[in-house]
Amino acid sequence: MILNINATALHVLEPETTGTEKLPSLLFIHGAGGNGELWEAQASALRGKHAVFRLDLPGHGGSKGRGEDRISAYAGWVRLASEKIFGLEPFVLVGHSMGGAITLELSLTPPKGLKGIVLVGSGAKLAVTRAIFQMLSENPEAFFESLDRFAFSPAAPQALRDRIIHLTRQCPPALLFDDFKACDGFDLRSRLSEITLPALVLCGEEDQLTPLKYSSYLHENLCGSRLVTIPKAGHMVMAEQPDLLNTAIESFLRSLAL
């Protein structure tokens, strides 16, 4: 699916529907340097159960346009995309890392159909180490090599690591720089109490990039949220331990009162 928003073509991976899907539908938002392909295991597991849409943010994957350097700007794109996809129908936002920050930002003034949020490996503040900006500016190859050391659990198979790093390499370093700039400028800690949507917080126990303490903080400050930690998983938990993560999402969806 191509959505024409603000004269920009945004690419959305659509669900393979069977007619047995129940509400709510889901919209998955990737993290910095990613695209909708990262959610393949979730789209597969939920096929026939819930309609899954996977958005490529501007400049990422199959979407045109330029990226943003502010989370609020990305949230504006997601709001418009969700309105075009769902109208007033109920849906749940699922965001990973930067996508989680976008989800939190949007939840301050939620679209009418938004019934719940899922935050995967994210946080209320996403400070970025200076080394990442230096690598992306001076030696992007060093950044991509660092992902193998820091983005995964030691238990993650090398083939899985290589596939995700290859996907990230498709993102130009300048776009990655702006994504991380957006993350670095994000801090919603003082406003979490304003978010009243049901929330599921998910984190890999071995996440080095957004450690478990980030998710614990979200859980403690989002009213009525639930926290699920995933063993033997790092930052790319949705690909490292998809079965455990998918089970948690399905349980959360069943708990929603529509």
N, C-alpha and C positions, 0 to 999 in steps of 0.2 A: 504494500500500500504506500502511495505517495500522498502526503498532505501538503497542500500549498498554503503556507502560513507566512504572512508578511513578505510575499513574493519570494519565498524560499521553499524549496522542495525538501521536505523531511521524510525520511524513509522509516517505515514501521514494518517489522516482521509480523505478519498476521497469523492467527491460529488456524490450524487445520480442523475445521468444525465437523462434528458428527451428528449434531442435533440433540445430543444428550447433556450439553453443558448447562450448569446451574449458575445462577448469579451468586456472588458478584463476579464480574470480569476482572482481569488484572492487567496493569500496565507496569512493565519492568523498565527501570532506568539504570543504565550502566554507570561505572565509575570513570575516573580520569583516564583518558587514552583508550577507552574501551568502545564497544558497540554492542548491539543487541544479540550478537552471536554468543556472547558469554553466558546467556541464559538458556542455552539449548537444552540442557538436562531438565530444567524446570518446565519448559514448554512441552517437552516430551512426556514428563510425568503427569502433567495436568491435562493432557489431550483428552477430550471427551468429558472432562469433569468441569473445567472452567475455561472460558475463552482467554487466552494469553496473548497480549500484544507487547512487542519489544521495540522500544523507540531508539533510534540512533539520534543522539543530540546533534545540533548543527555542526557541520564540519567533520563529523565522525561517521564511520561506516559508509552507508549509502546516502547519507544526507548531504545536501549542498550547504552553502553558506560558510560562515566563519564561526569558530568557537567563541566562548565568552570568558571573561576573566572575573566574573562575579557570580556567585551562586544565585542571587536574586534574579539575574538576567536569565540564567538557565531555567529557573522556576517559571518565569514568564512564558517561555517556549512550551514547557510541559503543561502548563495550564491550558494554553490554547490548543495543544494537541489533544489533551484529554477531552476537552469540550467537543472537538470535531469527532473523536472516536466514539464517545459514550453519550453525549448529550446529557440527559438527566438520569440515565441508567446507573445503578450502583456499581462501583468499581473500587479496587484496592490498589494502592501504589506500593511497589516494591523497589527499593533503591539500595544499590551497593556503594559504599564508600562515598565518593562525591555525589553519587545518585541518592544516597541516604540524606546527605545535606540538602539536596534539592527537594527531597520529599518533606523534610522537616520545615523548610522555608515555605513550601506550598501549603503545609498544614496549618500555618498561622491564620490564613484566610482560605479555608478549603473550598474547592469546587463543590457544587451542590450534590453531586453524585458520589463524592468520596466518602467511603464508609470505614476505612481502616488503612493503616500503614504498616509496612514491614521494612525494618532497617537492618541491613546486612553489613557487618564490618564497618560501621560508621561511627559518628560521634557528634556531640553538640559543638565542638570546636575541633578543627582539623589543621593544626599547625604543621607546616612542612619544613623539614630540615633544609638548611641553606645548601647542603651538598647536592640535593636534587636539582635545584635551580642552576648550580654551577655545572653539573654534568650535562644538563640539557642545553646549556649555552655553549659549553666548550668541548664536550666529548659525549655526545648522545649514546654512543656505543657502550660507554661505561654504565650509563643509566640502564639500558636494556639488560646488560649482564648482571646488574645488581638485583634485578627482579628475581633471578633464579635463586639468590641467597636469602632474600627478605620477604618475598610475596607468598611463599608456600611453606607448608609443614615439611619437615625432613622426610615424612612418609609419602609425600606426593611423588608419583612416578615421573621419570624424566620426560616421557612422551607427553604427559599432560602439561608439564612446565613449558616444554618447547612449543606446544600448540598455542598456549595463551600468550607467551612472549612474542610469537610470530604475529598474532593478532594485534598486539600492542604496537609492534613495529610499523604497522600500517598507518599509524597516527603520526603526522609530522611533528618533529621536536618543538616547533614554535607553538603548535596547538596544545601539546602536552604541557608546555611551560605555562600557558594561560590557564589550563585546567587546574594545575597545582597552585597558581596564583589565586584562583577563585577559592580553592580549598583553604589556602593560608589565610585569606581574609574573612573566613567564615567563623562566626562565634555566636551561637544562639543560646548560650547557657542561661542568660537572664530572662529568656522568654519561653522556656520549655513549659512552664506552668500554664501558658496560654493555649497549649495544644490539648484538646480534649478527645481526639479521635482514639479509638482502640488501637493499640500499638503492639507489635511483636518485634522484639529486639533479638537479633541472631549474631553470634560471633564465633569464629574458630578459636579454640583454646590456645592455639599457638600463633595467633595473628601478631606479627611484629610491627605492622604498619599502622593499624588501629587497634591497639591492645585491648584486652578484655576489660580493663578499667574504664575505657571509653563507653563500652556498651553497658557496663554496670551503672555508670553515671546516668546514662539515658534512662535505664530502667527505674532508677531511684527517683528521677525527676519528671517522668512522664506518668501522669496519674493512671493507675489501672493497667499499666503495661505488663507484659510477661517477657522474661528473659530466658533464652535457650542457648546454651553453649554447646558447641560441636567439637568432639574430640578428634585428634589427629587431623586438624585442619588449620590452615593459615589464613591469609587475607583473601585468597580465592576460594573460600569455603564452598560456594555454590557449585564449583567444579570439582573440588577435592573430595567432598563428602555430600554428593547431591541427594542421596536417599534420605539421610538424616535431616538435611535442610528441607527437603520437599515434604517430609512427614510433618515437620513443625508448621510449615505454611498451611498444609491442608487442615491440620487441627485448628489453627487460628481461623481459617475461613469458616469452618463449621461453627465456631463460637460466635460469629457475628449475627446480630439480630437485624434482619433486613425488613 
